[in-house]
Amino acid sequence: MNLPLSLKPVNEGVFAVLDAAGQHVGYLKRIGAVWKFKAVGTTISGEVEPGGGPLTAQHNMVFERPDAAEVSAGLLAG
């Protein structure tokens, strides 16, 4: 996964994080004064797997703001 991610507003404190193909890979949630990435994946049977998916290693990464370019750079680095 090396293409930019996009953010889709869910509510005032949550954005869905989508990969370049539009697949849901996590959430960006405002927790206090920071935004934390919460990875999401799905099991083989299609159930949601919190903390799973292709960005599991970045689960709980902190961001200052919900900016798609910054989130992409942080989550996709390395």
C-alpha atoms as an extended CHARMM CRD file, in Angstrom:
* protein
*
        78  EXT
         1         1  MET       CA              0.0000000000        0.0000000000        0.0000000000  PROA      1               0.0000000000
         2         2  ASN       CA              1.8690000000        3.0930000000       -1.1760000000  PROA      2               0.0000000000
         3         3  LEU       CA             -0.8350000000        5.3300000000       -2.6170000000  PROA      3               0.0000000000
         4         4  PRO       CA             -2.3490000000        8.1480000000       -0.5730000000  PROA      4               0.0000000000
         5         5  LEU       CA             -5.1150000000        7.5030000000        1.9040000000  PROA      5               0.0000000000
         6         6  SER       CA             -8.2890000000        9.5510000000        2.1140000000  PROA      6               0.0000000000
         7         7  LEU       CA            -10.4260000000       10.6270000000        5.0550000000  PROA      7               0.0000000000
         8         8  LYS       CA            -14.2160000000       10.4470000000        5.0550000000  PROA      8               0.0000000000
         9         9  PRO       CA            -16.0630000000       12.2220000000        7.8920000000  PROA      9               0.0000000000
        10        10  VAL       CA            -18.1980000000        9.9480000000       10.0790000000  PROA      10              0.0000000000
        11        11  ASN       CA            -19.0400000000       12.5190000000       12.7510000000  PROA      11              0.0000000000
        12        12  GLU       CA            -17.3930000000       15.5010000000       14.4590000000  PROA      12              0.0000000000
        13        13  GLY       CA            -14.7000000000       13.4110000000       16.1390000000  PROA      13              0.0000000000
        14        14  VAL       CA            -14.2360000000       10.4890000000       13.7260000000  PROA      14              0.0000000000
        15        15  PHE       CA            -13.0130000000       10.0180000000       10.1580000000  PROA      15              0.0000000000
        16        16  ALA       CA            -12.9600000000        6.7320000000        8.2610000000  PROA      16              0.0000000000
        17        17  VAL       CA             -9.5470000000        6.1190000000        6.6820000000  PROA      17              0.0000000000
        18        18  LEU       CA             -9.7730000000        4.6510000000        3.1730000000  PROA      18              0.0000000000
        19        19  ASP       CA             -7.0180000000        3.2790000000        0.9690000000  PROA      19              0.0000000000
        20        20  ALA       CA             -6.6030000000        4.2700000000       -2.6900000000  PROA      20              0.0000000000
        21        21  ALA       CA             -9.1140000000        1.5780000000       -3.7190000000  PROA      21              0.0000000000
        22        22  GLY       CA            -11.7100000000        2.9300000000       -1.2930000000  PROA      22              0.0000000000
        23        23  GLN       CA            -11.3010000000        0.0580000000        1.1890000000  PROA      23              0.0000000000
        24        24  HSD       CA            -11.8130000000        0.9260000000        4.8510000000  PROA      24              0.0000000000
        25        25  VAL       CA             -8.5160000000        0.4190000000        6.7220000000  PROA      25              0.0000000000
        26        26  GLY       CA             -9.2440000000        2.2710000000        9.9620000000  PROA      26              0.0000000000
        27        27  TYR       CA            -10.5180000000        5.3160000000       11.7760000000  PROA      27              0.0000000000
        28        28  LEU       CA             -8.9790000000        8.5720000000       12.8660000000  PROA      28              0.0000000000
        29        29  LYS       CA            -10.5610000000        9.4060000000       16.2280000000  PROA      29              0.0000000000
        30        30  ARG       CA            -10.1880000000       12.5420000000       18.2920000000  PROA      30              0.0000000000
        31        31  ILE       CA             -9.1620000000       11.5410000000       21.7960000000  PROA      31              0.0000000000
        32        32  GLY       CA             -8.6010000000       14.5600000000       23.9800000000  PROA      32              0.0000000000
        33        33  ALA       CA             -6.3700000000       17.0170000000       22.1240000000  PROA      33              0.0000000000
        34        34  VAL       CA             -4.9370000000       14.5000000000       19.6290000000  PROA      34              0.0000000000
        35        35  TRP       CA             -6.1580000000       12.3090000000       16.7880000000  PROA      35              0.0000000000
        36        36  LYS       CA             -5.3830000000        8.5810000000       17.0030000000  PROA      36              0.0000000000
        37        37  PHE       CA             -5.4330000000        6.0890000000       14.1880000000  PROA      37              0.0000000000
        38        38  LYS       CA             -7.4100000000        2.9380000000       14.9360000000  PROA      38              0.0000000000
        39        39  ALA       CA             -6.6540000000        0.1470000000       12.4720000000  PROA      39              0.0000000000
        40        40  VAL       CA             -9.5370000000       -1.9980000000       11.2060000000  PROA      40              0.0000000000
        41        41  GLY       CA             -9.5020000000       -5.1800000000        9.2100000000  PROA      41              0.0000000000
        42        42  THR       CA            -11.8990000000       -7.9710000000        8.3750000000  PROA      42              0.0000000000
        43        43  THR       CA            -11.7010000000      -11.6750000000        9.0580000000  PROA      43              0.0000000000
        44        44  ILE       CA            -12.0890000000      -14.3000000000        6.3440000000  PROA      44              0.0000000000
        45        45  SER       CA            -15.7610000000      -14.5890000000        7.3290000000  PROA      45              0.0000000000
        46        46  GLY       CA            -16.2180000000      -10.8140000000        6.8810000000  PROA      46              0.0000000000
        47        47  GLU       CA            -16.3640000000       -9.8120000000       10.5470000000  PROA      47              0.0000000000
        48        48  VAL       CA            -14.7590000000       -6.5110000000       11.5990000000  PROA      48              0.0000000000
        49        49  GLU       CA            -11.4240000000       -6.9910000000       13.3400000000  PROA      49              0.0000000000
        50        50  PRO       CA            -10.4960000000       -3.9580000000       15.4850000000  PROA      50              0.0000000000
        51        51  GLY       CA             -6.7340000000       -3.3610000000       15.4260000000  PROA      51              0.0000000000
        52        52  GLY       CA             -6.3480000000       -5.5920000000       12.3750000000  PROA      52              0.0000000000
        53        53  GLY       CA             -5.8900000000       -5.1040000000        8.6640000000  PROA      53              0.0000000000
        54        54  PRO       CA             -2.9920000000       -3.8730000000        6.5510000000  PROA      54              0.0000000000
        55        55  LEU       CA             -2.0900000000       -1.0050000000        8.9270000000  PROA      55              0.0000000000
        56        56  THR       CA             -2.0560000000       -2.9970000000       12.1860000000  PROA      56              0.0000000000
        57        57  ALA       CA              1.4970000000       -1.8620000000       12.9960000000  PROA      57              0.0000000000
        58        58  GLN       CA              0.3430000000        1.7670000000       12.9460000000  PROA      58              0.0000000000
        59        59  HSD       CA             -2.5960000000        1.2210000000       15.3440000000  PROA      59              0.0000000000
        60        60  ASN       CA             -2.7090000000        4.1000000000       17.8800000000  PROA      60              0.0000000000
        61        61  MET       CA             -0.3820000000        6.3600000000       15.8530000000  PROA      61              0.0000000000
        62        62  VAL       CA             -1.0230000000        9.9620000000       16.9240000000  PROA      62              0.0000000000
        63        63  PHE       CA             -1.6870000000       12.9380000000       14.6380000000  PROA      63              0.0000000000
        64        64  GLU       CA             -2.2130000000       16.6240000000       15.4060000000  PROA      64              0.0000000000
        65        65  ARG       CA             -5.0850000000       17.0590000000       12.9720000000  PROA      65              0.0000000000
        66        66  PRO       CA             -7.1890000000       15.1060000000       10.4560000000  PROA      66              0.0000000000
        67        67  ASP       CA             -5.1800000000       16.0070000000        7.3500000000  PROA      67              0.0000000000
        68        68  ALA       CA             -5.1810000000       13.3390000000        4.6030000000  PROA      68              0.0000000000
        69        69  ALA       CA             -1.6500000000       14.1890000000        3.3990000000  PROA      69              0.0000000000
        70        70  GLU       CA             -0.1950000000       14.0570000000        6.9150000000  PROA      70              0.0000000000
        71        71  VAL       CA             -2.0660000000       10.8870000000        7.7910000000  PROA      71              0.0000000000
        72        72  SER       CA             -0.9240000000        9.2160000000        4.5510000000  PROA      72              0.0000000000
        73        73  ALA       CA              2.6840000000       10.2470000000        5.1320000000  PROA      73              0.0000000000
        74        74  GLY       CA              2.6350000000        8.9520000000        8.7160000000  PROA      74              0.0000000000
        75        75  LEU       CA              0.7830000000        5.6990000000        8.1490000000  PROA      75              0.0000000000
        76        76  LEU       CA              2.5010000000        4.7510000000        4.8830000000  PROA      76              0.0000000000
        77        77  ALA       CA              6.0960000000        5.6630000000        5.8490000000  PROA      77              0.0000000000
        78        78  GLY       CA              8.2920000000        2.5870000000        5.8530000000  PROA      78              0.0000000000
